[in-house]
Amino acid sequence: MKDAKPAVKRRTPARKTTARAGRASSDKGDQDRQGVEQAVVIIHGMGEQRPMEMLRSFVRAVWSTDLELTDPWGGKRTTDPDTGHQINRSWIVPDRRTGSHELRRITTPRSKKGAVHKGLRTDFYELYWADLIRETPAKRLLNWIRGRLFTRWSEVPKDAVGLYILAWVALLFGVAPAIITWAVDIFAVEVAWLPKWALTVWAGIVSLAMSKFLIPYLGDVADYVQATPDTVSRRAAVRQRGFELLKKLNNESGYDRIILVGHSLGSVIGYDLLQMLWADYGPNHRNPRKDPAIGDALDAVGKYALPLGEGGTAGTPIESAEDRAAYRKLQWNLYKLLRRPSKDEPKVLPWKFSDFVSLGSPLTHAEFLIARSEKALGRAVEERLFAMCPPISDKEERATIVYKTDNVRHAHHASVFAATRWTNIYDLGNTWSTGDPFSGKAGGNFGPGVKDIRVKLESKFAGFRSRLFTHTFYWTDLDNSKDAPPHIVALREALDLQRSLETRSK
């Protein structure tokens, strides 16, 4: 009898448990999937921002201090050294998608048991663009301001009247000393009650305001919101950087949901990027989605379409919070169908942008800011330059956003908010001395499908709290309390990190 050969132990490859392996796994249905990942992309506003500064404070507000998102076991929580409170863990890790070592991804542990998905994880990114718009010439800024100020009174929107008057007052107080100084020097006029040293001091204050506030902040607005020969290249650079980042995230197989958050001017950039992305990734004739369920979902959303032209047919009106909630459910349903191509459509491009959240958005003044007048804004909407929520109809005789080629139903290019929910959070004071003068309702300009949420913020300067200029306090808890203040609760609900419209995992 021959000696038996010794058994050879074959090493079985260890089952991959990394994020990359999770991203390569197949989709087994929303209720049974493991290792689900979603991305939140923050777009900062105007001013000289520092990389990661906004992102870290934002993550603290919506993730770290929201203990509903994790359980206390498994190392998912730690102690905040500043407050002594329990907070959720997160990690800052390198990520090549951002294209810069200065910008890193903040990632979270997996969600607790009983969440909508087992093992749901959220990655936070920042779209940083401040370095692309630098040193706006004072001449270009003044030309833009002049174009806004010398607008016919009849064309100034009602919600911008306060800002319009305030701008004129500021202009007169700033220009008047210069005119007086010019007159004194040229005509040798003596003004007994106004000595020259006072004029010199005032001129210094005006110069400081120009260099420290107007040019760094409003200069960004002047460089981005309107296309001129001097601004086209800068606008294109900002959009291209954003498009590349969002395209990489949308193409990442592990992510099935992306939430885009824009603060201030960042909301204008986010709005533009969504329209650009929808042209490539939406269900159109270049990216046909043949699944009949998608066609039915497009028809359902299209029943809410806004009329095309004054004589056009309007769809189901959104007149109450209940109507808006019903419409938002249809948007979510369409997004769920678009986020994962079926086995029969391996080459189609998915759409994963479920939500757009704007904070302190100047889009409330769109007819004064990005258009010449309310009439010009309306004309641009008819021409599908600007997307509405709900979208405008594709036809005048009936409410629909659908057109067909080869018997396949598609959505027109200005219908991005058929599949993406829009929540707008604002703090409107009296527009003179309190609240956020740049913010307001977005639904008035962009449709009743926008969920406008008004909050009341407080600012803090030199240790004093007030309602003065709250534009940068949408994710700030001045008290560092265990219970989140109402404005942060509203922000968390807008992000909906636990996906309240999906069936919870068992």
C-alpha positions as CSV (number, residue, x, y, z in Angstrom):
1,M,0.0,0.0,0.0
2,K,1.4,3.3,-1.1
3,D,2.0,6.0,1.5
4,A,-0.7,8.6,1.4
5,K,0.4,12.0,0.2
6,P,0.3,14.6,2.9
7,A,-2.7,16.8,2.7
8,V,-1.9,20.2,1.3
9,K,-3.7,23.0,3.0
10,R,-4.9,25.4,0.5
11,R,-5.3,28.9,1.7
12,T,-8.7,30.2,1.0
13,P,-8.6,33.9,0.1
14,A,-10.0,36.0,2.9
15,R,-13.3,37.5,2.2
16,K,-12.8,41.2,1.5
17,T,-14.5,43.5,4.0
18,T,-13.0,46.7,2.8
19,A,-15.1,49.6,1.4
20,R,-13.7,48.8,-2.1
21,A,-15.1,45.2,-1.8
22,G,-18.5,46.6,-0.7
23,R,-18.5,48.9,-3.7
24,A,-18.0,46.0,-6.0
25,S,-20.8,43.9,-4.5
26,S,-24.0,43.4,-6.4
27,D,-27.2,45.2,-5.6
28,K,-29.5,42.6,-3.9
29,G,-32.4,45.0,-3.3
30,D,-32.7,48.0,-1.0
31,Q,-33.8,46.0,2.1
32,D,-31.1,43.3,2.0
33,R,-28.0,45.3,1.0
34,Q,-25.0,45.4,3.2
35,G,-22.3,48.1,3.3
36,V,-24.4,50.8,1.7
37,E,-22.6,54.2,1.2
38,Q,-23.8,57.7,0.6
39,A,-21.9,60.9,-0.1
40,V,-22.6,64.4,1.1
41,V,-20.8,67.2,-0.9
42,I,-20.6,70.7,0.7
43,I,-20.0,73.8,-1.5
44,H,-18.8,76.8,0.4
45,G,-19.9,80.3,-0.2
46,M,-18.2,83.6,-1.0
47,G,-15.2,84.9,0.8
48,E,-11.6,83.7,1.4
49,Q,-12.5,80.3,2.7
50,R,-9.9,77.8,4.1
51,P,-9.9,74.2,2.8
52,M,-11.8,71.8,5.1
53,E,-12.8,74.6,7.5
54,M,-16.5,74.6,6.6
55,L,-16.6,70.8,6.1
56,R,-15.4,70.0,9.6
57,S,-17.8,72.3,11.4
58,F,-20.7,71.1,9.1
59,V,-19.9,67.4,9.9
60,R,-19.9,68.2,13.6
61,A,-23.4,69.6,13.4
62,V,-25.1,67.0,11.2
63,W,-23.1,63.9,12.2
64,S,-20.9,64.1,15.3
65,T,-23.5,65.5,17.7
66,D,-26.5,63.5,16.3
67,L,-26.5,60.5,18.6
68,E,-29.6,59.1,16.8
69,L,-27.3,58.0,14.0
70,T,-25.2,55.5,16.0
71,D,-25.4,53.2,19.0
72,P,-23.0,53.6,21.9
73,W,-21.3,50.3,21.4
74,G,-18.7,49.0,19.0
75,G,-16.4,52.1,19.3
76,K,-18.8,54.3,17.4
77,R,-18.8,57.1,19.9
78,T,-16.2,59.0,21.8
79,T,-16.0,62.0,24.2
80,D,-15.7,65.5,22.9
81,P,-12.7,67.1,24.7
82,D,-14.2,70.6,24.3
83,T,-17.7,69.9,25.8
84,G,-17.4,66.6,27.6
85,H,-20.4,65.3,25.7
86,Q,-20.6,62.0,23.9
87,I,-20.2,62.4,20.1
88,N,-20.1,60.1,17.1
89,R,-16.7,59.2,15.7
90,S,-15.5,60.2,12.3
91,W,-12.2,60.0,10.5
92,I,-10.4,62.3,8.1
93,V,-8.8,60.2,5.3
94,P,-7.0,61.0,2.0
95,D,-9.1,60.8,-1.1
96,R,-7.9,61.3,-4.7
97,R,-11.3,62.2,-6.0
98,T,-11.0,65.8,-4.7
99,G,-7.8,66.3,-6.8
100,S,-6.0,68.0,-3.9
101,H,-4.1,66.9,-0.8
102,E,-5.5,69.9,1.0
103,L,-9.0,68.4,0.7
104,R,-9.8,65.1,2.4
105,R,-12.8,63.0,2.9
106,I,-14.5,62.7,6.3
107,T,-16.0,59.3,6.8
108,T,-18.2,57.7,9.4
109,P,-18.6,54.2,10.9
110,R,-21.5,52.1,9.8
111,S,-25.0,52.9,11.0
112,K,-26.6,51.3,14.0
113,K,-28.9,48.3,14.0
114,G,-32.5,49.1,13.1
115,A,-31.4,51.9,10.6
116,V,-32.9,52.0,7.2
117,H,-29.9,50.0,5.9
118,K,-27.6,47.7,7.8
119,G,-24.1,49.1,7.6
120,L,-25.0,52.5,6.1
121,R,-22.0,54.8,6.0
122,T,-21.7,58.4,5.0
123,D,-18.7,60.1,3.4
124,F,-18.5,63.9,3.5
125,Y,-16.6,65.9,0.8
126,E,-16.0,69.6,0.2
127,L,-16.1,71.2,-3.2
128,Y,-13.5,74.0,-2.7
129,W,-13.4,76.7,-5.3
130,A,-12.1,79.9,-3.5
131,D,-8.7,79.5,-5.1
132,L,-10.2,79.8,-8.6
133,I,-11.7,83.2,-8.1
134,R,-9.1,85.5,-6.6
135,E,-8.2,89.2,-6.7
136,T,-11.3,90.5,-8.5
137,P,-10.4,93.9,-9.9
138,A,-12.3,96.7,-8.2
139,K,-13.3,98.0,-11.6
140,R,-15.2,94.8,-12.4
141,L,-16.9,94.7,-9.0
142,L,-18.0,98.4,-9.3
143,N,-19.3,97.7,-12.8
144,W,-21.4,94.9,-11.5
145,I,-22.7,96.9,-8.6
146,R,-23.6,99.8,-10.9
147,G,-25.6,97.4,-13.1
148,R,-27.6,96.3,-10.1
149,L,-28.1,99.8,-8.6
150,F,-29.1,101.5,-11.8
151,T,-32.1,99.2,-12.3
152,R,-35.5,100.6,-12.9
153,W,-37.4,100.9,-9.7
154,S,-40.3,99.0,-11.3
155,E,-37.9,96.0,-11.9
156,V,-36.6,95.8,-8.4
157,P,-38.2,92.7,-6.8
158,K,-40.3,93.3,-3.7
159,D,-38.1,91.0,-1.6
160,A,-35.0,93.0,-2.7
161,V,-36.3,96.5,-2.1
162,G,-34.6,96.7,1.4
163,L,-31.3,95.5,0.1
164,Y,-31.6,97.9,-2.9
165,I,-32.2,100.9,-0.6
166,L,-29.5,99.8,1.8
167,A,-27.0,99.5,-1.1
168,W,-27.8,103.1,-2.2
169,V,-27.3,104.4,1.3
170,A,-24.0,102.6,1.6
171,L,-22.9,103.9,-1.8
172,L,-23.8,107.5,-0.9
173,F,-22.0,107.4,2.4
174,G,-19.0,105.9,0.7
175,V,-18.9,108.2,-2.4
176,A,-19.9,111.5,-0.7
177,P,-16.7,112.0,1.2
178,A,-14.7,111.3,-2.0
179,I,-16.8,113.9,-3.9
180,I,-16.3,116.5,-1.1
181,T,-12.5,115.8,-1.0
182,W,-12.3,116.2,-4.8
183,A,-14.2,119.5,-4.6
184,V,-11.9,120.8,-1.8
185,D,-8.8,119.9,-3.7
186,I,-9.9,121.1,-7.1
187,F,-11.8,124.3,-6.2
188,A,-10.0,125.1,-3.0
189,V,-13.3,125.1,-1.2
190,E,-13.0,125.4,2.6
191,V,-15.6,123.4,4.6
192,A,-15.4,124.7,8.1
193,W,-17.5,122.0,9.7
194,L,-15.7,119.2,8.0
195,P,-11.9,119.3,8.5
196,K,-9.6,117.5,6.0
197,W,-8.4,115.0,8.6
198,A,-12.0,113.8,9.0
199,L,-12.2,113.3,5.2
200,T,-8.9,111.4,5.3
201,V,-10.1,109.1,8.0
202,W,-13.4,108.4,6.3
203,A,-11.6,107.7,3.0
204,G,-9.4,105.2,4.9
205,I,-12.5,103.5,6.3
206,V,-14.1,103.2,2.9
207,S,-10.8,101.8,1.4
208,L,-10.6,99.3,4.2
209,A,-14.2,98.2,3.6
210,M,-13.5,97.8,-0.1
211,S,-10.3,95.7,0.4
212,K,-11.5,93.6,3.3
213,F,-15.2,93.0,2.6
214,L,-16.5,94.2,-0.8
215,I,-13.8,92.8,-3.0
216,P,-13.2,89.5,-1.2
217,Y,-16.9,88.7,-0.8
218,L,-19.0,90.6,-3.3
219,G,-16.1,90.2,-5.8
220,D,-16.8,86.4,-5.9
221,V,-20.5,87.2,-6.7
222,A,-19.5,89.6,-9.4
223,D,-17.1,87.0,-10.9
224,Y,-19.6,84.1,-11.0
225,V,-23.3,85.1,-11.2
226,Q,-23.2,86.9,-14.6
227,A,-21.3,85.9,-17.7
228,T,-19.1,88.6,-19.2
229,P,-15.9,88.4,-21.3
230,D,-14.0,88.9,-18.1
231,T,-15.7,86.2,-16.0
232,V,-16.4,83.4,-18.5
233,S,-13.1,81.5,-17.9
234,R,-13.4,81.7,-14.1
235,R,-17.0,80.5,-14.1
236,A,-15.9,77.6,-16.3
237,A,-13.0,76.7,-14.0
238,V,-15.3,76.5,-11.0
239,R,-17.9,74.4,-12.8
240,Q,-15.4,72.1,-14.3
241,R,-13.8,71.3,-10.9
242,G,-17.3,70.7,-9.4
243,F,-18.4,68.6,-12.4
244,E,-15.3,66.4,-12.2
245,L,-15.7,65.7,-8.5
246,L,-19.5,64.9,-8.7
247,K,-19.0,62.8,-11.9
248,K,-16.4,60.6,-10.0
249,L,-18.8,60.2,-7.1
250,N,-21.8,59.4,-9.3
251,N,-19.7,56.8,-11.2
252,E,-18.5,55.2,-8.0
253,S,-20.4,51.9,-7.8
254,G,-20.4,51.9,-4.0
255,Y,-22.4,55.1,-3.6
256,D,-26.1,54.9,-4.2
257,R,-27.0,58.3,-3.0
258,I,-25.4,61.8,-3.2
259,I,-26.6,64.9,-1.3
260,L,-25.5,68.3,-2.6
261,V,-25.4,71.1,-0.1
262,G,-24.6,74.7,-1.1
263,H,-24.2,77.7,1.2
264,S,-24.6,81.2,-0.1
265,L,-23.0,81.5,-3.5
266,G,-22.2,77.8,-3.3
267,S,-26.0,77.2,-3.7
268,V,-25.8,79.0,-7.1
269,I,-22.9,76.8,-8.1
270,G,-24.6,73.7,-6.9
271,Y,-27.8,74.6,-8.9
272,D,-25.7,75.0,-12.1
273,L,-23.8,71.8,-11.6
274,L,-27.0,69.8,-11.1
275,Q,-28.3,71.0,-14.5
276,M,-25.0,70.2,-16.2
277,L,-25.0,66.7,-14.7
278,W,-28.6,66.0,-15.6
279,A,-27.8,66.6,-19.2
280,D,-25.4,63.7,-19.1
281,Y,-26.8,61.4,-16.5
282,G,-30.5,62.0,-16.7
283,P,-32.9,59.7,-18.5
284,N,-32.7,61.4,-22.0
285,H,-32.3,60.1,-25.5
286,R,-28.5,60.0,-25.2
287,N,-28.8,58.0,-22.0
288,P,-32.1,56.0,-22.5
289,R,-33.7,54.2,-19.6
290,K,-35.9,51.6,-21.2
291,D,-37.3,50.2,-17.9
292,P,-41.1,50.8,-18.1
293,A,-41.1,51.5,-14.4
294,I,-38.9,54.6,-15.0
295,G,-41.3,55.8,-17.7
296,D,-44.2,55.4,-15.4
297,A,-42.3,57.4,-12.7
298,L,-41.6,60.2,-15.1
299,D,-45.3,60.3,-16.1
300,A,-46.2,60.5,-12.4
301,V,-43.9,63.4,-11.7
302,G,-44.9,65.1,-14.9
303,K,-48.5,65.4,-13.7
304,Y,-47.2,68.2,-11.4
305,A,-45.5,70.0,-14.3
306,L,-45.7,73.8,-14.4
307,P,-47.4,75.3,-17.5
308,L,-45.3,76.0,-20.6
309,G,-46.2,79.6,-21.6
310,E,-49.0,81.8,-20.3
311,G,-51.6,79.7,-22.1
312,G,-50.1,76.3,-21.3
313,T,-51.8,73.6,-19.2
314,A,-50.7,73.3,-15.6
315,G,-50.5,70.0,-13.8
316,T,-51.6,69.1,-10.3
317,P,-51.0,72.3,-8.2
318,I,-48.8,72.2,-5.1
319,E,-50.7,74.4,-2.7
320,S,-50.0,72.8,0.8
321,A,-47.4,71.0,2.7
322,E,-49.2,67.8,2.1
323,D,-49.2,68.4,-1.7
324,R,-45.4,69.1,-1.5
325,A,-44.8,65.9,0.6
326,A,-46.7,63.9,-2.1
327,Y,-44.6,65.4,-4.8
328,R,-41.3,64.8,-2.9
329,K,-42.2,61.1,-2.5
330,L,-42.6,60.8,-6.3
331,Q,-39.2,62.5,-6.7
332,W,-37.6,60.0,-4.3
333,N,-39.2,57.1,-6.1
334,L,-37.8,58.3,-9.5
335,Y,-34.4,58.8,-7.9
336,K,-34.4,55.2,-6.6
337,L,-35.2,53.8,-10.0
338,L,-32.5,55.9,-11.7
339,R,-29.7,55.2,-9.2
340,R,-29.0,51.6,-10.2
341,P,-29.0,50.5,-13.9
342,S,-30.8,47.2,-14.4
343,K,-29.1,44.1,-15.7
344,D,-30.7,44.8,-19.1
345,E,-29.1,48.3,-19.2
346,P,-25.4,47.8,-18.3
347,K,-24.2,50.8,-20.3
348,V,-26.6,53.4,-19.1
349,L,-25.4,56.1,-16.6
350,P,-27.1,56.2,-13.2
351,W,-28.5,59.3,-11.5
352,K,-27.7,59.3,-7.7
353,F,-28.4,62.9,-6.7
354,S,-31.4,62.5,-4.4
355,D,-31.3,65.9,-2.6
356,F,-30.2,69.5,-3.1
357,V,-30.0,71.6,0.1
358,S,-29.4,75.3,-0.1
359,L,-28.5,77.4,2.9
360,G,-28.7,81.2,3.0
361,S,-29.2,81.1,-0.8
362,P,-29.2,84.3,-2.9
363,L,-31.3,82.4,-5.4
364,T,-34.2,84.0,-3.7
365,H,-33.1,87.2,-5.5
366,A,-32.5,85.4,-8.8
367,E,-34.5,87.9,-10.9
368,F,-32.2,90.6,-9.6
369,L,-29.0,88.7,-9.2
370,I,-28.6,86.1,-12.1
371,A,-31.1,87.8,-14.4
372,R,-31.8,91.4,-15.4
373,S,-35.4,91.4,-14.3
374,E,-38.3,89.2,-13.3
375,K,-39.4,89.2,-17.0
376,A,-35.9,88.1,-18.1
377,L,-35.9,85.3,-15.5
378,G,-39.3,84.1,-16.7
379,R,-38.1,84.1,-20.3
380,A,-35.1,82.1,-19.4
381,V,-37.3,79.5,-17.6
382,E,-39.4,79.2,-20.8
383,E,-36.2,78.7,-22.8
384,R,-35.2,76.0,-20.3
385,L,-32.1,77.9,-19.2
386,F,-33.1,77.5,-15.6
387,A,-34.7,74.4,-14.1
388,M,-37.9,74.6,-12.1
389,C,-39.3,72.5,-9.2
390,P,-41.6,71.0,-10.4
391,P,-40.2,71.2,-14.0
392,I,-42.0,73.1,-16.7
393,S,-44.1,71.0,-19.0
394,D,-42.7,69.7,-22.3
395,K,-46.0,70.5,-24.1
396,E,-48.5,73.3,-23.9
397,E,-51.6,71.3,-24.3
398,R,-51.0,68.9,-21.4
399,A,-48.8,68.7,-18.3
400,T,-45.9,66.3,-19.0
401,I,-42.1,66.3,-18.8
402,V,-41.8,63.4,-21.2
403,Y,-40.8,63.1,-24.8
404,K,-40.3,59.9,-26.7
405,T,-37.8,58.4,-29.2
406,D,-38.2,54.8,-30.4
407,N,-41.1,54.4,-28.0
408,V,-38.9,55.1,-25.0
409,R,-39.9,57.8,-22.6
410,H,-37.3,60.4,-21.7
411,A,-37.2,63.6,-19.5
412,H,-36.3,67.0,-21.0
413,H,-33.0,68.6,-20.1
414,A,-34.5,71.2,-17.6
415,S,-36.3,68.6,-15.4
416,V,-33.5,67.8,-12.9
417,F,-35.9,68.4,-10.0
418,A,-38.1,65.6,-11.2
419,A,-35.7,63.2,-9.5
420,T,-33.9,65.5,-7.0
421,R,-35.6,67.1,-4.0
422,W,-34.8,70.7,-3.1
423,T,-34.8,72.0,0.4
424,N,-34.0,75.6,1.1
425,I,-33.2,76.9,4.6
426,Y,-33.2,80.6,5.2
427,D,-33.2,83.2,8.0
428,L,-35.0,86.3,6.8
429,G,-34.9,89.1,9.3
430,N,-36.0,92.7,8.5
431,T,-33.3,92.8,5.7
432,W,-31.8,95.9,7.3
433,S,-30.1,94.9,10.6
434,T,-31.1,91.3,11.5
435,G,-31.0,87.8,10.1
436,D,-29.5,86.9,6.8
437,P,-30.1,89.6,4.1
438,F,-28.9,87.4,1.3
439,S,-31.4,84.6,2.0
440,G,-35.1,84.1,1.5
441,K,-37.6,81.7,-0.1
442,A,-36.5,80.0,-3.3
443,G,-39.9,78.6,-4.1
444,G,-41.1,82.0,-5.4
445,N,-38.6,82.0,-8.2
446,F,-38.2,78.2,-8.8
447,G,-41.5,76.6,-8.1
448,P,-43.7,75.3,-5.2
449,G,-41.9,72.0,-5.2
450,V,-39.1,73.7,-3.3
451,K,-39.4,73.0,0.5
452,D,-38.7,76.4,2.1
453,I,-37.8,76.3,5.8
454,R,-37.4,79.5,7.8
455,V,-35.2,79.4,10.8
456,K,-34.1,82.0,13.4
457,L,-30.4,82.2,13.9
458,E,-28.1,84.0,16.2
459,S,-24.6,85.4,15.4
460,K,-21.7,85.9,17.8
461,F,-19.1,88.7,17.4
462,A,-16.5,89.7,20.1
463,G,-18.3,87.5,22.6
464,F,-21.7,89.2,22.1
465,R,-24.7,87.3,20.7
466,S,-27.2,89.1,18.5
467,R,-29.4,88.7,15.3
468,L,-26.9,90.8,13.4
469,F,-25.8,89.2,10.1
470,T,-26.4,85.5,10.6
471,H,-25.4,84.4,7.1
472,T,-22.6,82.1,8.3
473,F,-24.4,80.5,11.3
474,Y,-26.7,77.9,9.7
475,W,-24.7,74.9,11.1
476,T,-23.5,76.6,14.3
477,D,-24.7,75.7,17.8
478,L,-23.6,78.6,20.0
479,D,-24.5,76.8,23.2
480,N,-22.8,73.5,22.4
481,S,-25.8,71.9,24.0
482,K,-26.8,68.2,24.0
483,D,-30.1,69.0,22.4
484,A,-29.7,70.4,19.0
485,P,-31.2,73.9,18.3
486,P,-34.1,74.0,15.8
487,H,-32.1,75.3,12.9
488,I,-29.7,72.3,13.1
489,V,-32.6,69.9,13.5
490,A,-34.0,71.4,10.3
491,L,-30.7,70.8,8.6
492,R,-30.5,67.2,9.7
493,E,-34.0,66.6,8.5
494,A,-33.2,68.1,5.1
495,L,-30.2,65.8,4.7
496,D,-32.2,62.8,5.9
497,L,-29.1,60.7,6.4
498,Q,-31.3,57.7,7.6
499,R,-33.5,57.8,4.5
500,S,-36.9,58.1,6.1
501,L,-38.7,57.2,2.9
502,E,-37.2,53.8,2.6
503,T,-38.2,50.6,4.3
504,R,-36.1,49.9,7.4
505,S,-33.8,46.9,7.5
506,K,-34.9,44.0,9.6
